[in-house]
Amino acid sequence: MAPNLIAIHDLAFSYPEQFADVTGWKLYVKQLVIPSNTVCHVIGGNMVGKTTLLRILAGLERVSFSSDTHVFGDLIFQNGRHQKGACSLRLRNTFFLSHSDRMFPELTIWENVRLARNCGILPRRDAYERFRLYMSGLRILHGKPERTRLGALSSGGQALIRLARAYSWGAKLILVDEVTAHLDDESAELFFRNLEILLKDGCSVILVSHDQRDHILARNLASPSTHSKTIAIELKDNTSCVTEPSFS
């Protein structure tokens, strides 16, 4: 049985009070378990909270801890296991890759990767060696040294540099939010082939994409040591509820 990177029971998110008159929408996580070596597919209609769930796991949104809330797993900081009130999750070795994150186009490739060091635990020297190894396997970036400015790369190249951040610093959980949906088929396939390297190292992935192609590519990464899991978000009475309909 794969160890759990994170398990959440009875966790709630709602907008701050200043937005209460605009929306009473809430996101409720009754139970969510993310084991290692797992590709998790988040499904649900538009505006149900798929990206919000990833932002919560990335520590970018404050959530409500009640007496019934339990958050535990290998990625939880020790002082984050017992919280009360409203606070943000703190997960180690967790990387949030989002298409809306344009990073810093005026900085070099390596400078953009280096800025993600606070998300990982590897020493800088080890991260740099992993970065060089990663770059050497990218034919799409041949002839483009690490001093190349990020803004000079194509959309596909920039998506691969987002993944380089996670690879270089030793990610254990990668949150992918629409990073590949806008890419052509060749670039998307290359992204997922590189994602497979991290899965073989015990990493898990949570994928949000409106493009069914991306979910198919992610399912093709399945191996004897890699599981596939579906996380559904269903909206009812202005509350979105996170459920887990399948695991294989």
KEMAR-471670 format. One record per residue: residue in one letter; x, y, z of N, C-alpha, C in turn. Coordinates in Angstrom, 1 decimal, decimal comma, padded with zeros to 4 digits. Each point is the difference from the previous one (the first is absolute). Example, Ala and Ser with C-alpha at 12.3 -4.5 7.8 and 13.67 -1.06 7.14 Angstrom:
{A; {013,2; -005,7; 007,8}; {-000,9; 001,2; 000,0}; {000,9; 001,2; 000,0}} {S; {-000,4; 001,1; -000,7}; {000,9; 001,1; 000,0}; {-000,8; 001,1; 000,8}} 
***
This chain:
{M; {000,8; -001,2; 000,0}; {-000,8; 001,2; 000,0}; {000,9; 001,2; 000,0}} {A; {-000,2; 000,9; -000,9}; {000,8; 001,2; -000,1}; {-000,3; 001,0; 001,2}} {P; {001,1; 000,6; 000,5}; {-000,3; 000,9; 001,1}; {-000,8; 001,2; -000,4}} {N; {-000,7; 000,6; 000,9}; {-000,8; 001,2; -000,3}; {000,9; 001,3; 000,1}} {L; {000,0; 000,7; -001,1}; {000,7; 001,3; 000,0}; {-000,8; 001,0; 000,8}} {I; {-001,3; -000,1; -000,2}; {-000,9; 000,9; 000,8}; {-001,4; -000,6; 000,0}} {A; {-000,6; 000,1; 001,2}; {-001,4; -000,4; 000,2}; {-000,8; 001,1; 000,7}} {I; {-001,1; 000,3; -000,5}; {-000,8; 001,1; 000,5}; {-001,4; -000,5; 000,3}} {H; {-000,5; 000,4; 001,2}; {-001,4; -000,4; 000,4}; {-000,7; 001,3; 000,5}} {D; {-001,2; 000,3; -000,5}; {-000,8; 001,1; 000,5}; {000,7; 001,3; 000,0}} {L; {000,3; 000,5; -001,2}; {000,7; 001,3; -000,1}; {-000,9; 000,9; -000,9}} {A; {-000,2; 001,3; 000,4}; {-000,9; 000,9; -000,8}; {000,7; 001,2; -000,4}} {F; {-000,4; 000,5; -001,2}; {000,5; 001,3; -000,5}; {-001,2; 000,8; -000,4}} {S; {000,1; 001,3; 000,4}; {-001,0; 001,0; -000,5}; {000,7; 001,3; -000,2}} {Y; {-000,6; 000,9; -000,7}; {000,6; 001,3; -000,3}; {000,0; 000,8; 001,3}} {P; {000,9; 001,0; 000,1}; {000,0; 000,9; 001,2}; {-001,3; 000,7; 000,1}} {E; {-000,2; 000,6; 001,2}; {-001,2; 000,6; 000,3}; {-000,3; 001,2; -000,9}} {Q; {001,0; 000,7; -000,5}; {-000,3; 001,1; -000,9}; {-000,6; -000,4; -001,3}} {F; {000,1; -001,3; -000,3}; {-000,6; -000,5; -001,2}; {-001,3; -000,8; 000,2}} {A; {-000,4; 000,0; 001,3}; {-001,2; -000,8; 000,3}; {-001,3; 000,4; -000,7}} {D; {-000,1; 001,3; -000,3}; {-001,2; 000,5; -000,7}; {000,0; -000,4; -001,4}} {V; {001,2; -000,3; -000,6}; {000,1; -000,3; -001,4}; {-000,3; -001,5; -000,2}} {T; {000,5; -000,8; 000,9}; {-000,2; -001,5; -000,2}; {000,0; -000,7; 001,3}} {G; {-000,8; -000,9; 000,2}; {000,0; -000,9; 001,2}; {000,5; -001,3; -000,3}} {W; {000,7; -000,1; -001,1}; {000,6; -001,3; -000,5}; {001,0; -000,5; 001,0}} {K; {000,0; -001,3; 000,2}; {001,0; -000,7; 000,8}; {000,6; -001,2; -000,6}} {L; {001,2; -000,4; 000,3}; {000,6; -001,2; -000,4}; {000,2; -000,9; 001,2}} {Y; {-000,5; -001,2; 000,0}; {000,1; -000,8; 001,2}; {000,7; -001,3; -000,4}} {V; {001,1; -000,3; 000,7}; {000,7; -001,3; -000,2}; {-000,3; -000,9; 001,1}} {K; {-000,9; -001,0; -000,3}; {-000,4; -001,0; 001,0}; {001,1; -000,9; 000,2}} {Q; {000,6; -000,5; -001,0}; {001,2; -000,9; 000,1}; {000,8; 000,0; -001,3}} {L; {001,3; 000,2; 000,1}; {000,9; 000,0; -001,1}; {001,3; -000,6; 000,4}} {V; {000,4; -001,1; -000,7}; {001,2; -000,7; 000,3}; {000,9; -000,1; -001,2}} {I; {001,2; 000,5; 000,0}; {000,9; 000,0; -001,1}; {001,2; -000,9; 000,4}} {P; {000,1; -001,2; -000,5}; {001,1; -000,9; 000,2}; {001,2; 000,4; -000,9}} {S; {001,2; -000,5; 000,3}; {001,1; 000,2; -000,9}; {-000,2; -000,9; -001,3}} {N; {000,8; 000,3; -001,0}; {-000,1; -000,7; -001,3}; {-001,4; 000,0; -000,6}} {T; {-000,7; 001,1; 000,1}; {-001,4; 000,0; -000,5}; {-000,2; 001,2; -000,9}} {V; {-000,7; -000,2; -001,1}; {-000,5; 001,1; -000,8}; {-001,5; 000,2; 000,3}} {C; {-000,3; 001,2; 000,5}; {-001,4; 000,3; 000,4}; {-000,6; 000,9; -001,0}} {H; {-001,2; -000,4; -000,6}; {-000,7; 000,8; -001,0}; {-001,1; 000,8; 000,7}} {V; {000,0; 001,3; 000,0}; {-001,1; 000,8; 000,6}; {-001,0; 000,3; -001,1}} {I; {-001,3; -000,5; 000,3}; {-001,0; 000,3; -001,0}; {-001,2; 000,7; 000,6}} {G; {-000,8; 000,7; -000,8}; {-001,1; 000,8; 000,4}; {-000,3; 001,1; -001,0}} {G; {-001,2; 000,5; 000,1}; {-000,4; 001,1; -000,9}; {000,8; 001,3; 000,2}} {N; {-000,3; 001,0; -000,8}; {000,6; 001,3; 000,1}; {-000,4; 000,6; 001,3}} {M; {000,9; 000,7; 000,6}; {-000,3; 000,8; 001,2}; {-000,4; -000,8; 001,2}} {V; {000,4; -001,2; 000,1}; {-000,3; -000,8; 001,2}; {001,1; 000,0; 001,0}} {G; {001,2; 000,5; -000,3}; {001,1; 000,1; 000,9}; {001,2; -000,9; -000,2}} {K; {000,2; -000,4; -001,2}; {001,2; -000,9; -000,3}; {001,3; 000,7; 000,3}} {T; {000,1; 001,3; -000,6}; {001,2; 000,7; 000,3}; {000,1; 000,4; 001,4}} {T; {-001,1; 000,4; 000,7}; {000,0; 000,3; 001,4}; {000,6; -001,1; 000,8}} {L; {-000,4; -001,2; -000,3}; {000,5; -001,2; 000,7}; {001,6; 000,0; -000,1}} {L; {000,5; 000,2; -001,2}; {001,4; 000,0; -000,1}; {000,7; 001,1; 000,7}} {R; {-000,7; 001,2; 000,0}; {000,6; 001,1; 000,8}; {000,0; -000,2; 001,5}} {I; {-001,0; -000,7; 000,4}; {000,0; -000,4; 001,5}; {001,1; -000,9; 000,3}} {L; {000,3; -001,0; -000,8}; {001,1; -000,9; 000,2}; {001,3; 000,7; -000,2}} {A; {000,1; 001,0; -000,8}; {001,2; 000,8; -000,2}; {000,2; 001,0; 001,2}} {G; {-000,9; 000,1; 000,9}; {000,1; 001,0; 001,1}; {-000,3; 001,4; -000,4}} {L; {-000,7; 000,2; -001,1}; {-000,3; 001,3; -000,5}; {-001,4; 000,6; 000,5}} {E; {-000,8; -000,9; 000,6}; {-001,3; 000,4; 000,5}; {-000,1; -000,4; 001,5}} {R; {-000,7; 000,8; 000,8}; {-000,2; -000,3; 001,4}; {-001,3; -000,9; 000,1}} {V; {000,1; -001,0; 000,8}; {-001,1; -001,0; 000,2}; {-000,4; 000,0; 001,5}} {S; {-001,1; -000,5; 000,2}; {-000,6; -000,1; 001,4}; {000,3; -001,4; 000,6}} {F; {000,7; 000,0; 001,2}; {000,2; -001,2; 000,7}; {-001,0; 000,0; 001,2}} {S; {-000,8; -001,1; 000,0}; {-001,0; -000,2; 001,1}; {000,6; -001,1; 000,9}} {S; {-000,8; -000,3; 001,1}; {000,4; -001,1; 000,9}; {000,0; -001,3; -000,7}} {D; {-000,8; -000,1; -001,2}; {000,0; -001,3; -000,7}; {001,0; -000,1; -001,1}} {T; {000,7; 001,1; -000,2}; {001,0; 000,0; -001,1}; {001,3; -000,8; 000,3}} {H; {000,4; -000,8; -000,9}; {001,3; -000,7; 000,2}; {000,8; 000,1; -001,3}} {V; {001,2; 000,4; 000,1}; {000,9; 000,1; -001,1}; {001,3; -000,7; 000,4}} {F; {000,4; -001,0; -000,7}; {001,3; -000,7; 000,3}; {000,6; -000,6; -001,2}} {G; {001,2; -000,5; 000,1}; {000,7; -000,6; -001,1}; {001,5; 000,4; 000,0}} {D; {000,7; -000,6; -000,9}; {001,5; 000,2; 000,0}; {000,4; 001,4; -000,4}} {L; {-000,9; 000,8; -000,7}; {000,4; 001,3; -000,5}; {-000,4; 001,1; 001,0}} {I; {-000,7; -000,3; 001,1}; {-000,4; 001,0; 000,9}; {001,1; 000,3; 001,0}} {F; {000,3; 001,3; 000,1}; {000,9; 000,5; 001,1}; {-000,5; -000,4; 001,3}} {Q; {000,9; -000,4; 000,9}; {-000,5; -000,5; 001,4}; {-000,9; 001,1; 000,7}} {N; {000,4; 001,2; -000,1}; {-000,8; 001,1; 000,6}; {-001,3; 000,3; -000,7}} {G; {-000,2; -000,7; -001,1}; {-001,2; 000,3; -000,8}; {-001,1; -001,1; 000,2}} {R; {000,3; -001,0; 000,8}; {-000,9; -001,2; 000,2}; {-001,2; 000,4; 000,8}} {H; {000,2; 000,9; 000,9}; {-001,1; 000,4; 001,0}; {-000,2; 001,5; -000,1}} {Q; {-001,0; 000,3; -000,8}; {-000,3; 001,4; -000,2}; {-001,4; 000,3; 000,5}} {K; {-000,3; 001,3; 000,3}; {-001,4; 000,4; 000,3}; {-000,3; 001,3; -000,7}} {G; {-001,2; 000,2; -000,3}; {-000,4; 001,2; -000,7}; {000,3; 000,0; -001,4}} {A; {000,3; 001,2; -000,6}; {000,3; 000,2; -001,4}; {001,5; 000,1; -000,2}} {C; {000,5; -000,8; -000,9}; {001,4; 000,0; -000,3}; {000,3; -000,6; -001,3}} {S; {001,2; 000,0; -000,5}; {000,4; -000,6; -001,3}; {000,7; -001,3; 000,3}} {L; {-000,2; -001,0; -000,9}; {000,7; -001,2; 000,1}; {001,5; 000,2; -000,3}} {R; {000,8; -000,7; 000,6}; {001,5; 000,1; -000,3}; {000,5; -001,4; -000,4}} {L; {000,3; -000,2; -001,2}; {000,4; -001,3; -000,5}; {001,4; 000,1; -000,5}} {R; {000,9; -000,9; 000,4}; {001,3; -000,1; -000,5}; {000,1; -000,6; -001,4}} {N; {001,0; 000,4; -000,7}; {000,3; -000,6; -001,3}; {-001,2; 000,0; -001,0}} {T; {-000,8; 001,1; 000,1}; {-001,2; 000,1; -000,8}; {000,2; 001,1; -001,0}} {F; {-000,3; -000,2; -001,3}; {000,2; 001,0; -001,0}; {-001,3; 000,2; -000,8}} {F; {-000,3; 001,3; -000,1}; {-001,3; 000,4; -000,7}; {000,4; 000,5; -001,3}} {L; {-000,3; -000,7; -001,1}; {000,3; 000,4; -001,4}; {-001,3; 000,5; -000,6}} {S; {-000,1; 001,3; -000,3}; {-001,2; 000,6; -000,6}; {000,3; 000,7; -001,2}} {H; {-000,9; -000,1; -001,0}; {000,2; 000,8; -001,2}; {-000,1; 001,5; 000,2}} {S; {-000,7; 000,4; 001,1}; {-000,1; 001,4; 000,3}; {001,2; 000,6; 000,6}} {D; {000,9; -000,9; 000,5}; {001,3; 000,4; 000,5}; {001,0; 000,2; -001,1}} {R; {000,2; 001,2; -000,4}; {000,9; 000,3; -001,1}; {001,4; 000,0; 000,4}} {M; {000,3; -000,2; 001,2}; {001,4; 000,0; 000,5}; {000,6; 001,3; -000,3}} {F; {001,3; 000,0; -000,4}; {000,7; 001,3; -000,2}; {000,7; -000,1; -001,3}} {P; {-000,7; 000,5; -001,1}; {000,6; -000,1; -001,4}; {001,3; 000,7; -000,1}} {E; {000,3; 001,0; 000,8}; {001,2; 000,8; -000,2}; {001,2; -000,7; 000,7}} {L; {-000,3; -001,0; 000,8}; {001,1; -000,8; 000,6}; {000,4; -001,2; -000,8}} {T; {001,2; -000,6; 000,3}; {000,4; -001,1; -000,7}; {-000,8; -001,3; 000,4}} {I; {000,2; -001,1; -000,8}; {-000,6; -001,2; 000,3}; {000,4; -000,5; 001,4}} {W; {001,3; 000,0; 000,3}; {000,4; -000,5; 001,3}; {-000,4; 000,9; 001,2}} {E; {-000,1; 001,3; -000,3}; {-000,4; 001,0; 001,1}; {-001,5; -000,3; 000,3}} {N; {-000,8; -000,3; -001,0}; {-001,4; -000,3; 000,3}; {-000,1; -001,3; 000,8}} {V; {000,8; -001,0; -000,3}; {000,0; -001,3; 000,7}; {000,5; 000,3; 001,5}} {R; {001,1; 000,7; 000,1}; {000,6; 000,3; 001,3}; {-001,0; 000,7; 001,0}} {L; {-000,9; 000,8; -000,5}; {-000,9; 000,7; 000,8}; {-001,0; -000,9; 000,7}} {A; {-000,1; -001,2; -000,4}; {-001,0; -001,0; 000,6}; {000,7; -000,8; 001,1}} {R; {001,2; 000,4; 000,4}; {000,7; -000,8; 001,0}; {-000,7; -000,2; 001,4}} {N; {-000,8; 001,0; 000,3}; {-000,7; -000,1; 001,3}; {-001,1; -001,1; 000,0}} {C; {-000,4; -000,5; -001,1}; {-001,0; -001,0; -000,1}; {000,7; -001,4; 000,2}} {G; {001,3; -000,1; -000,2}; {000,6; -001,3; 000,1}; {000,9; -000,1; 001,2}} {I; {000,7; -001,2; 000,2}; {000,9; -000,2; 001,1}; {001,4; -000,4; -000,4}} {L; {000,2; -000,1; -001,3}; {001,4; -000,4; -000,5}; {000,9; 001,2; 000,1}} {P; {001,3; -000,3; 000,3}; {001,0; 001,1; 000,0}; {000,1; 000,6; -001,4}} {R; {000,5; 001,2; -000,1}; {000,1; 000,7; -001,3}; {000,9; -000,7; -001,0}} {R; {001,1; -000,6; 000,5}; {000,9; -000,7; -000,9}; {-000,7; -001,2; -000,6}} {D; {-000,7; -000,8; 000,8}; {-000,7; -001,2; -000,5}; {-001,1; 000,5; -001,0}} {A; {-000,7; 001,0; 000,4}; {-001,1; 000,5; -000,9}; {000,6; 000,5; -001,4}} {Y; {001,1; 000,6; 000,1}; {000,6; 000,5; -001,3}; {000,5; -001,2; -000,9}} {E; {000,5; -001,1; 000,7}; {000,4; -001,2; -000,8}; {-001,3; -000,6; -000,6}} {R; {-001,1; -000,1; 000,7}; {-001,2; -000,6; -000,5}; {-000,5; 000,9; -001,1}} {F; {000,1; 001,3; 000,1}; {-000,4; 000,9; -001,1}; {000,8; -000,2; -001,2}} {R; {001,3; -000,1; 000,1}; {000,8; -000,3; -001,2}; {-000,3; -001,3; -000,6}} {L; {-000,3; -001,0; 000,8}; {-000,4; -001,3; -000,6}; {-001,3; 000,1; -000,7}} {Y; {-001,0; 000,7; 000,6}; {-001,3; 000,2; -000,6}; {000,2; 000,7; -001,4}} {M; {000,7; 001,1; 000,0}; {000,2; 000,8; -001,2}; {000,7; -000,8; -001,1}} {S; {000,9; -000,9; 000,3}; {000,7; -000,8; -001,0}; {-000,9; -001,0; -000,7}} {G; {-001,2; -000,3; 000,6}; {-000,9; -000,9; -000,7}; {-001,1; 000,6; -000,8}} {L; {000,1; 001,4; -000,1}; {-001,1; 000,7; -000,7}; {000,5; 000,4; -001,4}} {R; {-000,4; -000,8; -001,0}; {000,4; 000,4; -001,3}; {-000,6; 001,3; -000,5}} {I; {-001,1; 000,4; 000,5}; {-000,7; 001,2; -000,3}; {000,8; 001,2; 000,4}} {L; {000,9; -000,1; 001,0}; {000,8; 001,1; 000,5}; {001,5; -000,1; -000,4}} {H; {000,3; -001,0; -000,9}; {001,4; -000,1; -000,4}; {000,4; 001,3; -000,7}} {G; {001,2; 000,4; 000,4}; {000,5; 001,3; -000,6}; {-000,4; 001,2; 000,8}} {K; {-000,8; -000,2; 001,1}; {-000,4; 001,1; 000,8}; {000,6; -000,2; 001,4}} {P; {001,1; 000,7; 000,3}; {000,7; -000,1; 001,3}; {-000,9; 000,5; 001,1}} {E; {000,4; -000,4; 001,2}; {-000,7; 000,4; 001,2}; {-000,1; 001,5; 000,2}} {R; {000,9; 000,7; -000,7}; {000,0; 001,5; 000,1}; {-001,1; 000,6; -000,9}} {T; {-000,6; -000,8; -000,8}; {-001,1; 000,5; -000,9}; {-001,1; 000,6; 000,9}} {R; {-000,5; 001,1; -000,4}; {-001,1; 000,6; 000,7}; {-001,3; -000,8; -000,2}} {L; {-000,8; -000,2; 001,0}; {-001,2; -000,8; 000,0}; {-000,9; 000,5; -001,1}} {G; {-000,1; 001,3; -000,2}; {-001,0; 000,6; -000,9}; {000,4; -000,4; -001,5}} {A; {001,2; -000,5; -000,2}; {000,4; -000,3; -001,4}; {-000,5; -001,4; -000,4}} {L; {-000,6; -000,8; 001,0}; {-000,5; -001,3; -000,3}; {-001,4; 000,0; -000,4}} {S; {-000,4; -001,1; -000,7}; {-001,4; -000,2; -000,4}; {-000,8; -000,3; 001,2}} {S; {-001,3; -000,1; -000,2}; {-000,9; -000,4; 001,1}; {000,3; -001,4; 000,5}} {G; {000,3; -000,9; -001,0}; {000,4; -001,3; 000,4}; {001,3; -000,1; 000,8}} {G; {001,0; 000,8; -000,4}; {001,2; 000,1; 000,7}; {-000,2; 000,6; 001,4}} {Q; {-000,8; 001,0; 000,2}; {-000,3; 000,5; 001,3}; {-000,7; -001,0; 000,9}} {A; {-000,9; -000,8; -000,6}; {-000,6; -001,0; 000,8}; {001,0; -001,0; 000,6}} {L; {001,0; -000,3; -000,9}; {001,0; -001,0; 000,5}; {000,9; 000,6; 001,0}} {I; {000,2; 001,3; 000,0}; {000,8; 000,7; 001,1}; {-000,8; 000,0; 001,3}} {R; {-001,3; 000,2; -000,1}; {-000,8; -000,2; 001,2}; {000,2; -001,3; 000,6}} {L; {000,0; -001,1; -000,8}; {000,2; -001,3; 000,5}; {001,5; -000,1; 000,5}} {A; {000,9; 000,7; -000,6}; {001,4; -000,1; 000,5}; {000,1; 000,5; 001,4}} {R; {-000,8; 000,9; 000,4}; {000,0; 000,5; 001,4}; {-000,2; -001,2; 000,9}} {A; {-001,1; -000,8; -000,3}; {-000,3; -001,1; 000,9}; {001,0; -001,1; -000,1}} {Y; {000,5; -000,3; -001,2}; {001,0; -001,0; -000,1}; {001,3; 000,3; 000,7}} {S; {000,5; 001,3; -000,2}; {001,3; 000,4; 000,6}; {000,0; -000,1; 001,5}} {W; {-001,1; 000,5; 000,6}; {000,0; 000,1; 001,5}; {-000,6; -001,2; 000,7}} {G; {-000,3; -001,1; -000,8}; {-000,4; -001,3; 000,7}; {-001,4; 000,0; 000,4}} {A; {-001,0; 000,3; -000,8}; {-001,4; 000,1; 000,3}; {-000,5; -001,4; 000,4}} {K; {-000,9; 000,0; 001,0}; {-000,8; -001,2; 000,4}; {-001,5; 000,1; -000,4}} {L; {-000,4; 001,3; -000,2}; {-001,4; 000,2; -000,5}; {000,0; 001,2; -000,9}} {I; {-000,6; -000,3; -001,2}; {000,0; 001,1; -001,1}; {-001,5; 000,2; -000,3}} {L; {-000,4; 001,3; 000,1}; {-001,3; 000,4; -000,3}; {000,0; 000,7; -001,3}} {V; {-000,7; -000,6; -001,0}; {000,1; 000,5; -001,4}; {-001,4; 000,6; -000,4}} {D; {000,0; 001,3; -000,2}; {-001,2; 000,7; -000,3}; {000,0; 000,6; -001,4}} {E; {-000,6; -000,7; -000,9}; {-000,1; 000,5; -001,4}; {001,3; 000,3; -000,7}} {V; {001,1; -000,6; 000,5}; {001,3; 000,4; -000,6}; {000,1; -000,5; -001,4}} {T; {-000,6; -001,2; -000,3}; {000,2; -000,6; -001,3}; {-001,2; 000,2; -001,0}} {A; {-001,1; 000,5; 000,5}; {-001,2; 000,0; -000,8}; {000,1; 000,9; -001,2}} {H; {000,9; 001,0; 000,0}; {000,2; 000,9; -001,2}; {001,1; -000,4; -000,9}} {L; {000,7; -001,2; 000,3}; {001,1; -000,4; -000,8}; {-000,4; -000,9; -001,1}} {D; {000,8; 000,0; -001,1}; {-000,3; -001,0; -001,1}; {000,3; -001,4; 000,5}} {D; {-000,4; -001,0; -000,8}; {000,1; -001,4; 000,5}; {001,5; -000,4; 000,3}} {E; {000,9; 000,4; -000,9}; {001,4; -000,4; 000,2}; {000,6; 000,6; 001,3}} {S; {-000,3; 001,3; 000,3}; {000,5; 000,6; 001,2}; {-000,6; -000,6; 001,3}} {A; {-001,3; -000,3; -000,1}; {-000,7; -000,6; 001,1}; {000,5; -001,4; 000,3}} {E; {000,2; -000,8; -001,1}; {000,6; -001,4; 000,2}; {001,4; 000,1; 000,7}} {L; {000,8; 001,0; -000,4}; {001,3; 000,2; 000,5}; {-000,1; 000,3; 001,5}} {F; {-000,9; 000,9; 000,4}; {-000,2; 000,4; 001,3}; {-000,3; -001,3; 000,9}} {F; {-000,9; -000,8; -000,4}; {-000,4; -001,1; 000,8}; {001,1; -001,1; 000,0}} {R; {000,8; -000,1; -001,1}; {001,1; -001,0; 000,1}; {001,0; 000,4; 001,0}} {N; {000,2; 001,3; 000,2}; {000,9; 000,5; 001,0}; {-000,6; -000,1; 001,4}} {L; {-001,3; 000,1; 000,1}; {-000,7; -000,2; 001,2}; {000,1; -001,4; 000,5}} {E; {000,1; -000,9; -000,9}; {000,1; -001,4; 000,4}; {001,3; -000,3; 000,7}} {I; {001,1; 000,8; -000,2}; {001,2; -000,2; 000,7}; {-000,2; 000,2; 001,5}} {L; {-000,8; 001,1; 000,4}; {-000,2; 000,2; 001,4}; {-000,9; -001,0; 000,6}} {L; {-001,0; -000,5; -000,8}; {-000,9; -001,0; 000,6}; {000,8; -001,3; 000,3}} {K; {001,0; -000,3; -000,7}; {000,8; -001,2; 000,3}; {000,8; 000,2; 001,2}} {D; {000,3; 001,3; 000,4}; {000,7; 000,3; 001,2}; {-000,9; 000,0; 001,3}} {G; {-001,3; -000,3; -000,2}; {-000,9; 000,0; 001,1}; {-000,9; 001,2; 000,1}} {C; {000,1; 000,9; -001,0}; {-000,8; 001,3; 000,1}; {-001,4; -000,3; -000,4}} {S; {-001,0; 000,8; 000,4}; {-001,3; -000,1; -000,4}; {-000,4; 001,3; -000,7}} {V; {-001,1; -000,1; -000,8}; {-000,4; 001,1; -000,8}; {-001,5; 000,2; 000,1}} {I; {-000,5; 001,3; 000,2}; {-001,4; 000,3; -000,1}; {-000,2; 000,9; -001,2}} {L; {-000,8; -000,5; -000,9}; {-000,2; 000,6; -001,3}; {-001,4; 000,7; -000,2}} {V; {000,0; 001,3; -000,3}; {-001,2; 000,7; -000,4}; {000,2; 000,4; -001,5}} {S; {-000,8; -000,4; -000,9}; {000,0; 000,4; -001,3}; {-001,4; -000,2; -000,7}} {H; {-000,4; 000,9; -000,8}; {-001,2; -000,1; -000,7}; {000,2; -000,8; -001,3}} {D; {001,2; -000,3; -000,4}; {000,3; -000,7; -001,2}; {000,1; -001,5; 000,3}} {Q; {-000,9; -000,8; -000,5}; {000,0; -001,5; 000,3}; {001,2; -000,6; -000,5}} {R; {000,7; 000,5; -001,0}; {001,3; -000,5; -000,4}; {001,0; -000,1; 001,1}} {D; {000,0; 001,0; 000,8}; {001,0; 000,0; 001,1}; {-000,3; -001,1; 001,0}} {H; {-001,3; -000,2; 000,3}; {-000,3; -001,1; 000,9}; {000,4; -001,4; -000,6}} {I; {-000,2; -000,1; -001,3}; {000,4; -001,3; -000,6}; {001,5; -000,2; 000,0}} {L; {000,8; 001,1; -000,2}; {001,4; -000,1; 000,1}; {000,5; -000,3; 001,4}} {A; {-000,7; 000,6; 001,0}; {000,3; -000,3; 001,4}; {-000,3; -001,5; 000,3}} {R; {-001,1; -000,5; -000,5}; {-000,3; -001,4; 000,3}; {000,9; -001,0; -000,7}} {N; {000,6; 000,4; -001,1}; {001,0; -000,8; -000,7}; {001,3; -000,1; 000,8}} {L; {000,1; 000,8; 001,0}; {001,2; -000,2; 000,9}; {-000,1; -001,1; 001,0}} {A; {-001,1; -000,6; 000,1}; {-000,2; -001,1; 000,9}; {000,9; -001,1; -000,2}} {S; {000,5; -000,5; 001,2}; {001,0; -001,1; -000,1}; {-000,3; -000,9; 001,3}} {P; {000,6; -001,2; 000,1}; {-000,2; -000,8; 001,2}; {000,2; 000,7; 001,3}} {S; {000,8; 001,1; 000,0}; {000,3; 000,7; 001,3}; {-000,8; 001,4; 000,0}} {T; {-000,8; 000,3; -001,0}; {-000,7; 001,3; 000,0}; {-001,5; -000,3; -000,1}} {H; {-000,7; 000,7; 000,9}; {-001,5; -000,1; 000,0}; {-000,6; 001,2; -000,7}} {S; {-001,3; -000,2; -000,3}; {-000,8; 001,1; -000,6}; {-001,2; 000,2; 000,8}} {K; {-000,3; 001,2; 000,3}; {-001,1; 000,3; 001,0}; {-000,8; 001,2; -000,6}} {T; {-001,4; -000,1; 000,2}; {-000,8; 001,1; -000,4}; {-000,6; 000,7; 001,2}} {I; {000,1; 001,3; 000,0}; {-000,5; 000,9; 001,1}; {-001,1; 000,8; -000,7}} {A; {-001,2; -000,2; 000,4}; {-001,2; 000,8; -000,5}; {-000,4; 001,1; 000,9}} {I; {-000,3; 001,1; -000,6}; {-000,6; 001,1; 000,7}; {-001,4; 000,3; -000,5}} {E; {-001,0; -000,1; 000,9}; {-001,4; 000,1; -000,4}; {-000,6; 001,2; 000,7}} {L; {-000,7; 000,8; -000,7}; {-000,7; 001,2; 000,5}; {-001,4; -000,3; 000,3}} {K; {-000,5; 000,3; 001,2}; {-001,4; -000,1; 000,4}; {-000,3; 001,0; 001,1}} {D; {-001,1; 000,8; -000,2}; {-000,4; 001,0; 000,9}; {001,1; 000,9; 000,4}} {N; {000,8; 000,5; -001,0}; {001,0; 001,0; 000,1}; {001,2; -000,5; 000,9}} {T; {000,1; -001,3; 000,1}; {001,2; -000,7; 000,7}; {000,6; -001,0; -000,9}} {S; {001,3; 000,1; -000,2}; {000,7; -001,0; -000,8}; {000,6; -001,0; 000,9}} {C; {-000,2; -001,3; -000,2}; {000,5; -001,0; 000,9}; {001,0; -000,9; -000,8}} {V; {001,1; -000,2; 000,6}; {001,1; -000,8; -000,6}; {-000,3; -001,5; 000,4}} {T; {-000,1; -000,8; -001,0}; {-000,1; -001,5; 000,2}; {001,0; -000,8; -000,7}} {E; {000,1; -001,2; 000,3}; {001,0; -000,9; -000,7}; {-000,8; -001,2; -000,5}} {P; {-000,5; 000,0; -001,3}; {-000,8; -001,0; -000,5}; {000,7; -001,3; -000,4}} {S; {001,4; 000,1; -000,3}; {000,7; -001,2; -000,4}; {001,4; 000,1; 000,3}} {F; {000,6; -001,2; 000,1}; {001,5; -000,2; 000,3}; {000,4; -001,3; -000,6}} {S; {001,0; -000,1; -000,8}; {000,4; -001,2; -000,6}; {001,5; -000,2; -000,1}} 
***
